[in-house]
Structures are given as C-alpha cells and as structure tokens.
Amino acid sequence: MNYWHVLKVCFVAGLLSANPLLAQKPGLVTDNTSVQYPRNWSIPGSKIKYYKADSNAFTHVPAPDVFLRQRSANGRLAAPKAQFIVTYTNFTAEARRAFQYAVDIWASLITSSVPIRIQANWVSMEPNMLGSAGPASYRYNFDGGQKIQAFYPVALAEKIARRPLNNDNEADIVADFNRNNDWYYGTDGKLLKDQMDLVTVALHELAHGLGFIGFYDFVDDQGVNKEAFPSIYDYFLESEDGRRLVASNDFPNYSDPLKYQLAGERLYLNGPVLKQTTGQRIKVYAPFKFNLTYSLYHLDDTTYPPGSVNSLMRAHLNRSEAIHSPGPLVLNFFSDLEWRTTSVLHTPPIIDEDVKDFVFSTRIISDTTLLTGSPKLVYRKTKPTETDTVATSVALTRVGTTDEYQFTLPAAQAQGEIWYYFQAQDASGRTFSNPGRLKAGAQTWHRVWIGPDKVAPAILFSPSKSAIFLTTEADTLPIYARIADDATGISTAYVDYQINGITQPAVLLKYTWQAIGNALYDSVFVNRIPFPANSLKVGDKITYRIVAQDGSKARNQTVNPSTGFHQLVVVSQPPVREQYTNSFNDATAANDFVGYGFGISTPDHFGDPAIHSEHPYRNGTDFRFQANFDYTLLAPIRVRTNPDSAMIRYDEIVLVEPGAPGSKFGDANFYDYVIIEGSKDNGRTWLPIRDGYNSNDLSDWQTLYQSNLTNGLYREQNSAAVPVPAYFRHRDVPILKPGGAFKAGDQILIRFRLLADQLAYGWGWAIDNLRIQAPAQLVLANEPTAIGQLSISPNPVGNTLLRLEANVVKSVTEAHIRIVGPTGQTYHQTKLKVVGTKINEQIDLQSLAAGLYFVQLTVDGTVVTKKIVIAR
C-alpha cells in the first residue's frame, strides 16, 4: 500500500520532495542523500509530429545487417530481441506489412524482456503531415532507473525494471499515420518520384515512442521545460561548450540563456556510450525560429542530409527517400538512454521489528557482462550529508546461478537505522546503482529501520472549508488526507466527529491514489462526512479530527489536529444585496463573513481594523501540499447590468511568495497567490472574478517581500518583511468582462482566497475599504455629510505640518485619516480622537515628496476627500 523509500521519521521531508512541483522552487536545495519520491510515478504521454519536405531525394539507406541476417524465409525476424505487440486500427493489409517491417527492424536492435505494446492508427490528418507518435505514458523513480529525477517512456521503464508497469490492455506507444499520402508500401526502398516511404516514417515514429522525445518548449517566447522533471532524453542535451541543460544552473526555466540554447543552432546530444563508441556527439535541430514540431527532438538537417546513414531522425522526410536504419549515432545514444543497461533491482524493506541477522538482497540483470566482484552493498549507520558520504562497501554474494545477490549483516550490527545502496559495473564500463542518482549526479540512498517501531504515522490535512450553508438537501463534507507510515503501513484510518458535542458514528477513510492534472498522489485516504437532508440547522457546529494507526506491534496512533478539533459551522445566507460597503471599523463587521485563516483585526503598526490573513500565513498541509485560506461574504450580490457599476473596489497589501520569473497564474511555478472568486451555486464551485496574483503584481510589494529573506527548514527562503499602511494600494476588479464567468443578474457569493504551497511564505494579505457595486470613495467636502464643516490648512502646504479641523454633526469617539496619491497609493493612515464634536489635528508630511495628494477623513462610515498640494 505504501510506496515510499524512507522511514516515516522522514515523512514530512519525503512528502515535500515527492511533489513534482518542488523541483522548480527557486533557492531550494534538494536533499541529495535520501530517496524521497513515490515509486513508479506516472504522467500522461505526448506525441511529436512528422512532416514531409517538398523535394525528392532519391536516396536509400538499407536496413542494418543484423536485421537482414536474421530474417527468415517468410520475411519475418527469426530471433527478435524484443517482442512488439501491435494493435492496428483501420490499417490496410499493405500498410500493415510495411509497418511490421519497421517494427521488426527495431526488434532486432533493442532488447526487452517485457512486450512492447503499440496502438497504431491509420487516420486522416492535415496535408503534408506524415504521422505523429510518442509514449502512452511516462514513469519516474521506478525500480532500476538510473535517473531519479527523470521521466522515462513507459516501454523503456519496463525494459529497465524487467517487468510490466502498466496493464496488459494499455499501450506503451501510440502512433498515428496519415492515410492521405502517396505512400510507398514496399520494403526495398525503390520509391518512385514524390512517393513517401511508410517503413521510414514508422521507423522514425517508433523512435519517438521509445524515448527520442522530451518536454522542452517555448512559453511566452521563453524557454521552459514544461514538466516537473525532464525526460531521460532531455538529460543528454548540452550546449556547445558541454554544459548539460538539466544539470547546470546556467539554464533555468524562463531565462534567456535557456531560450538561446533551445533556439541557437548550437545544441547537442551527448552521453558516455555515444562518446566512447563513436567519438562524436549528435547535433540537434535547434533553429533560431523555435517550432516544437521540428526543434530539439530531431537531428540537424544540414549535418545529416538525405542519404546519410544517420539521417532517420531528421526533422523532415524528403519525397522518394528511404531510410531503413536508425544509424550508429542514434543506436549508441539509445544505449545511453538505458536501452542497453544493467538493471540493479531491489524492493526496499522499510522496517523489520525483529532484531536478527539482516539480509540485504538485490537482483542484477545485465545486457552485457557483469565485471567480476563489482556487485557491492554500500552502507552506513547515520544519515549521509552533502559533505559526509563515507560508508562501508562490501561485496555481494551471488545466490547459485540466479540473478540474486546478497549480503548478511549480523544481528549485533543490524540495529537502528541503516542507509544503503547497491551498485554494479558491467563490461561497458558504466556503474549502475539502486537507488539511482539526482540531476547533478549525487548518489541517493535507501533507509531501513531495524527494531521496534515507535514512530506514529504522519497525516497531512488541511480543512477544505470552515462553514457550510444551510440547505434542505443532503450534503457532505469531503475529507482528503494524506496518511503514511513508511515502516509498517496504515492499519486503520477514520474520522471521529461530533455535531454540537454529540458523538456520531466514525467515518472510515479509504485508501486510494488521487490523480489531479499530470500529478498522481499516493497514500491518500478519502471519504465524506454525511449530512442527511434537513438534519442541520443554523448555528450547528460540526467538530472532527482524523485518527490513524499504523500496523506495528505497538499500534502507534496519530490524530490531526494534534489537539482539539477542526470545526465546521452551519450558516444561513442573508437576503441578496445590490451593493456592499465596509471600512471594517465597526466591531460587528466580522459577522458579515465566514472563513478560515482570515479575520478582522488591527495588527501592530496599523491604525484601524481590516481583513487580514494570518501573519505570517501557514504553508500548505493538504494531500496536494497546499492550503486554501478564505474569507467569504455571506450575503449574495446581484450583479448589476452596467459594467462600470459591477465593480469590486478595495485597498490591499499583498506580501505572498512570488512565482518564478516569467510565470503566470495557472502555471505550476506560480507558487502562492491571492485571488477573488465568485460562486453561482451557493459555494459548491468557485470561479475567478480576477486571475490570481502575488507580490510580483506591484514592484513596491515585490521589493519589500525580498528585503528580508530567511532560510526555512528545507532551505527555502521565507520573507520576514512586515509592511506598514503606506503599502496599501487600491484595486478595482470588474465583475463583468467579455468571456467572463458571470453575467448581469447573477446572484453570486464573493470570497477572498489565499493559496499557499508547501514551501516559502510571507506576511500575507490585508484588505480594507471594501466596496462592492458601490461608488468609489470620493465625497466632496462641500457636500452635506456627517461632518458639518471641514477645513485643511495651509493649502498648498509649504512646510511639513498640515492642520485638519472639523465639526462633527453626530457624536462619535474617533475618526480615521488617510493621505493617498493620485493612483490610490496610501502614504499615511492613522486614527484621530474626536473631542466632543471637534477634530483638531496636525499631521506631519515631512516624508512626502512635492505633488498632488488627497486627504480622506472617515467619520461613521462617511468619507470626505479634499485635495492638497505639497510645494517644497
């Protein structure tokens, strides 16, 4: 049930590193000493298109000799090294024969003990397109893979693991071919003018499905690797001066250096086998004008012209051109991709509660010949560090004539934690290990605990909501918790809950995998707390906690939260409103909202109350390594017809973690953000009113956030910067916009939400002077107001002191003053005392530059604004 390498005492670190998004975090140094990724993680496959050129080549590169020698009398391969199982859809008989010929060529060149399943489709495609193909899925951190942080095409992963990793009814490669071509179906390469050779196209497309493919692309005219980890092919891309793109800090995502490599005509493939065997590296097609159809995952057209033995993987195929061999460069590169490899296989024992002689065991299967004495176990008793990897190396003993190798550690030494890995060297001179290595080549380690299990499971959970709207229909509270115990597994997990203090039947949590987008999350336990129709009333409180026990002899137990309970409150929805305004100075303002991680407060250095997130806000703790903190206005708002009126206006400070340079809302590396959202279905689903944003949205916020960075537990950089009211900025958000989610007449709930991921945090979010579908805060001083008379002097202000005098019609105890610039930027904000019915204050303006400003005086919800000019 549990697929983690490391013991549960490292569970939190393991969860963090297991998240594929973490690989893109700026400033994060991944732990180079322990494997902390789920086994056999999968993402969906991709395809690469193949187009024909206009000219005729009249060239023929014959099939490899090894293939021609092995063909039997019926034309099929006598002794294939790999078994291909092809499912044909709409292929004609002659097209099948040509495709099978290409399949047989590959079957004579690569080795796999696991059948390679191909879904081949004969379809109509756009003109000049020959076909497209790619892996059906990718795997990373499977048993035997040498690159821990690389995605491998599933057929290659299965070859290395020496076992199937998907179901028998799932394809490993999906290939489409355009039936609307003047195809040549023969296998002799004797094409007529303008014909396209189907054998060549099939051979080319299968190479993409077998691993000649990756994830680099252009986004907003910047180079980027679109997945959390590179493909195994991407690992071998290097610059002209030999710097590997994935391992060098010189080529980060969304950077000009990476852009100029991907589109600079000086990009190469290189690997140890390729270099040792051919003395060459492969020039990649990387034209100045980037095009994913042609760039990067093809060979350079000029370097490998028609007729060249290495021309199969060029970006275009000429008419009357037959290429029936991958060529020596591509074949040797396939060895670097691990199509020719030594598989060091091992299922790590997580814990053994009995103290006894402990047997370390691995299976080693090589495509070449193992060097005598090279299989070894490397182990130590304490966790390795970046500067201390000294360990004991012992030879493994082969078990008879099997593929199994063992070493027995005596009981006297086999106690407590042990960190270890296996390694072997084969005749090619390469060293292989289990577990594999990180991007820059650092060795990773397994960890086992020997002895009684005294550590409880770990639970990652964050409440999805803190309130539920009263309804006459049945409702539920979904629970998604990540619960893991890397020692003895989870024996039971359930939700213990009460309604108004009365205990309810426990809800058993069920183990599952959770797929969201391209990410698959393991160790997720799921169920729903049921609320039958008409079973709840306004004011009811549902309290709950998650309980998990491991499978150890001690039955170690964990609860979440560690003390107390999570709480859900039943609320009613007030009547729909046309507008809403609040400056949050009234103590009852909090009654208008419900939420989690937000409240109305007056932090230090702030003059009056506002909506504030927690300062600093917490990191994400749910099964996706995220947390959502939100504040929802209880009263629904009816959206007005006039777009100028259908506006949400507020002042805010946003000090949340910025995304990676060049990232935008929706990108995996946008990290933390704030967002304002609306719901048309009573809060069941939420849609953006405005795209999410973070500290990068304003240079002043970004500068302040970066001004005080501190290292966190995992070397991420948190911001300790604390703002003052001068950092408030005004924002207008239209509810109605072309193509938007809302239209005039909709009755919507509105909420403010802060999303936090698992690393790096800042001060948070503050929101003040909220006005929904209400006019902007501008009342002329000579209009009738609750302030009978207001005067400001001198104006213009020549010195640094401004005197403000006012008579208040209605008795109040305090007022509020703000000085803002023409763009809405707040430069000064404070409370003023009202003595009787008079306000008489002096304000020091020494810190303000010369220019135009507005003085806003707020008394009992009324805002009076006057212009002033500071003249130095």
DAHUZI-V282842 format. One line per field, one symbol per residue. ss: DSSP state (2 for helix, 1 for strand, 0 for the rest). psi: psi as a letter, one per 20 degrees, with the letter a starting at -180 (. if undefined). Layout:
ss=???
psi=???
//
This chain:
ss=00000002222222222202222200000000000000001111000111111111111110002222221000001000000111111000222222222222222000000001111111100000111111101111000000100111122222222000000000001111110000110000000000011222222222222200000111100111100001100222111000010000000000122222220000111002222222000111000000000000001000000000000001011111111000022222222222200111100000110000011111111100010000011111000000000001111011000001111110000001111111111100001111001000001001111100000001110000001110000011111111110000011111111110011000110111111100111111111111100000000011111111110000001111000001111110000010011100002222221111011110000000011110000000000000111111111111000000001111111110000000000002220011111110000000111111102220222222220011100000111000002220111111000000000000111111111100000001111111110000000100000011111110001000111111110000011111111000011111111010011111110000001111111110011111111100
psi=hpkqhqqiijgghggghhohhhijppipoqojiqpkqqqlqqqqrrqpqpqqrhqphlqoorqqhhghhipahjirpgmqhqppopopojqrghhgggghggghghiihqppipqoppopporprqqipgaqrrqhrqqqlrpiqiohlqppqhhgghggikqqiaqhjpqhpppqpoilqnqoirjijmqrpjqpohgggggghhhghiimqajqrpplkqqqoirhqrrhghhjpqrhjjppghipiimqqkqgggghghmjklqqpqrgggghgijrrppqomrhopohhhqgkrqphghmrpiqikigkrhqpqqlppokphqhggghhhhhikioroooqpoppgqoiporppopqqpopqicppppihpqpprrirpqrhinjprppqqqppncjajpqqpppqhhhmqbqpprrqqqpaiiiqpqrorbrrgjjpprqrpqporqojprrqppqpphriqpppqirqrroqpopopqojfjrphqprpoqqokipprpqopppqrqopocjqpprkppqappqorpkiqrpiqpoqqqpppqrjrhilqqqqorhqbqqqpppqrorqqqhrpqpijipijhhiirqapjrrprnrqjqhrqrpprqorqqrpjaijkrqopqopphpqppprhohhhmqpprqqpomqpqrqpiqrphqhkicqrqqprqpilkjhqqqphqqqrbhihphggggggiimpqpahkjqoqpjpprrhiipqqppophpqpjriqrpiqoqqpqpppppaiqpragbppprlpookqqqnopqijqpaiohppqpqroqohbipppppqppgqprhrrppqpqrhjipphqprqpqoodjqpoqppokhiqrqaprppoppolippppqqqppo.
//
